[in-house]
Amino acid sequence: MAGRSRRSDSIEKDLYRRHADFCKVISHPTRLQIIDILHDGEMSVTDLATRLQVTVGNLSQHLNLMKQRRVLDSHKQGNSVIYRLANPKMIKACCLIREILFEQMQQDTSLLKQMDRSHAFEERS
């Protein structure tokens, strides 16, 4: 039994490491945009660069990192390299995080409005 427990601890640690690595990959706004754009389907590097308004060279660095970390898959089509999401579930994960952040932004906005009203009341008194 002890061997099995050590093995599952090792697997769990590996999972945490992979989770952290995945979060590092998606910790850049351009890479998040790439994931969002590829939600609709695969796209060439040139089309992605145009859509993101970045140079192909800059974009290629992001795409290579994302491919190495198995966030993206690619294949050649003629002279073009076409990218797609390796796992569509990434969209759900990113959307959930965006929802949480949007709710936080709404709470911050509400708090700021309350503070402004309170400050305006104090000035009138």
N, C-alpha and C positions, 0 to 999 in steps of 0.2 A: 504493500500500500504506500509506503514512504516513497518509493520510486515513482509511482504514479503522481503523487502530490508534487514532487519536485519537477516532474515533467510538465504538469499543468501550471505550476508557478512560472516555469520557463516560457511556456506558451503565452501566458498572460503578460509577462514582461515584454515579450516580443510584440504582442499586440499593442501594448501601450507605446512602444518605440515606433511601430509603424503608424499608429494614430498621430503621434507627434510629428513624424516625418510628413504625413499627408497634410497636416495643418500648416506646416512650414511651406509646403508647395503652394497652398492656396492663400498664403498670407500676403500676396501681392495683388493690388487692384487690377493690373493687366491680366494676370492669370485668372482671376475671378471673372473678368469680362470674357475671356476666351471660353471658359466653361459655359457661361451664359449664352454666348453666341452659338456654340456648338450644340446647344440644347435642341436647336431646330434641325440639325443634321450636319453631315460632314462638309468640310470647306477646305479650299486650297490655301496655302500660305499667303499667296498674293491677295486673295479675296479677304482673308483675315486681316492682313496688314492694312488694306484699304478701309475696311470696316472700323478698325481700331484707331486709324490715323497714326500709325507708327511705322518705322522703317522695317523692312524685311529682316535686316540684320538684328535689330533689337528684338523683334518678334521671335526669330529663330532661337535665340537664347532661352526664352520662356518655353517655347514648344519643346525644345530638346530636354530641358529639365522635367517638364511634365510627362514626356514620353519615358524618360529614364525611371521616373517614379510611378509609372503605369497608370497615370491619370488619363493619358491620351494614347490612342493607337494611330498608326499612319500607314498609308500605302501609296505606291507610285501610280500615277495615271498620266501616261505620256511623259512630258517633261515636268509635270507638277507633282508635288507631294500633297496628299489629301489627309487631313486630320479629322478624327472623330473622338468622342468620349469613349474611354475604355469600359466604363460602367455607367449607365444612365442614372443609377441611384445617387450619383454625386450631385445631380441637380436637386434632388429632394433634400439632401444634407445642406447644400448651400442655401436653398430657399428657406429652410427652417431657421438657419442662422440669421438670414436677412430679415425674416419676420420678427425674431427676437430683437434685433437691432432697431428695426423700425418702431416697435413698441416702446423701446427705451427712448428713442428720439421723441416720440409723441409725449411720453411722460416728462421729458426734459422741457419740451415746449410748454406743456401745461404748467409746470412748476415756474418757468420763467414768466408766463402770463400772470400767475398768481403773485409773484414777487413784484412785477410792474404795477399791478393794481394796489398792492399793499403800500408800495413806495409812493404812488400817486396820492393815496389816502393820507399818508403821513405828511406829505407836502402841503395838502389843503388844510390840515389841522393846525 
